[in-house]
Amino acid sequence: MARYITVTAAVTIAEPRLRAYLRSPLAPASAWPESDWTGLCTPWPDRALRGQYLAELPAAVAECDSWLDGDHADHLLELAEHEDLTLRHDSATGALALDLDTRVDFELPGMIWAFTVLRGLAEVMAEDDGGLVELTPDWTGGTVPMLLSPGRSVFLDPARDAAALARARDVAFDVRCAAPGPEQAEPAAGLLERLLA
């Protein structure tokens, strides 16, 4: 049976740094310490699922690495071609809103892949940049949030980090409001191609 994930991101990043992100090579998932990836495995309310993901983590990171080549733009353009991706960016404010609904054939490697593609944003962020990425799978309850800031990407535990998550969601709401509305936004592939030109 097919599994699907929904990913939302609301990030502030200036256009020159967004261009740099798109052109930068995609780092492997294994470039992030395994101890950091445990943040993806632990927020699930289902204790058995938490244990399963923790046990599968090393193999899942290796599986994800086998899918990763090229730069960030390659992966985003492929998603845009399949109409899985919506992308809106306001060059004046740097507001970037991303929405992704896509099929994953393997649960944990698929989630690792999504976060790996987006955590590359943190590597090009400057002092006032930052944002929130949230991933929701269709096979279990719960959402995994990841906070992005310059040079840093960290998973939040929705229970333990509730106050920080609430603040991040407030900021994310403002970022989404600053991005062009869906009716004014250009197609994701067109936006990516323009930024890469």
Disulfide bonds with the S-S distance in Angstrom:
none
